[in-house]
Amino acid sequence: MISQSSGSDANSSRIWGPLCCNCGRATTLAKSWTNDNPGRRFFKCVVHGFAKWADEERPYGWQKVSLLEARDEIKVLKESVKAMNVSGSNSTSHDLVNKHEQEKKKLESEVMAANEREKMLKQFILLSWGGFIVVIAMILVIGKN
């Protein structure tokens, strides 16, 4: 029987030819991830679970250690991704709000600066026209004398 720390690889399941369980139902091919049989394929009954090993040899040596390490690393990474998704959904929306607030403040300050430049430009143009009119008036006065 498969221990609680194991599972079967649903992606590798498929109907397996003539092998049937003792109950007469067709079996599927699954993969064990227990500590004793990592990566070992077995025939699985929908009702009774384990029916028979498909792999004659048990895993051993460095292959067994490597499979167990890979299984544990995958488990840790899946938990990490799950935690990121849970915390990420909250922090992502909060981060987006902060980002938009900062961008809004930046744009507001740029609009205020542009309005000040426009006001100064209008004053410069007004003074320039005033100076131009004074110079023309002086030329006309000097020209009449």
Secondary structure, DSSP 8 states (H G I E B T S, - for coil): ---TT--B-GGG--EEEEEE-TTS-EEEEEEEESSSSEEEEEEEETTTEEEEESSSS---HHHHHHHHHHHHHHHHHHHHHHHHHHHHHHHHHHHHHHHHHHHHHHHHHHHHHHHHHHHHHHHHHHHHHHHHHHHHHHHHHHHH-
